[in-house]
């Protein structure tokens, strides 16, 4: 039997079935916080509502989207995280001899898909 919430029957999701899709926090019976989550093959979204009681798609909600590798040596490792402030993190993975090398770029996308870093360090010649 599917779990129920109030009068609504919620289907058991296929991806991360133990991750709550809706969390409502209450203090003395009054809702103070609401957040949603969705999980698909290769992506997870976390949405924090600015106003208690808002729907998942309310304007102003803070949304974080994480994309994952779906196969290979780095399956389930994140490839990209889009933050509510517009910044992103892009992850690259490789093996160098017996070492696993993780490279992370963080900053603002510049419109062409490249990331403008907050701080750039250059080697002196």
Secondary structure, DSSP 8 states (H G I E B T S, - for coil): ---EETTEE----SSSTTS-SEEEEEETTEEEEEEEEEEETTEEEEEE-SSTT--TT-TT-EEEEEEE--SSTTTTSEEEEE-TTSEEEEEEEEEETTEEEEEEEEEEE-SSS-EEESS------
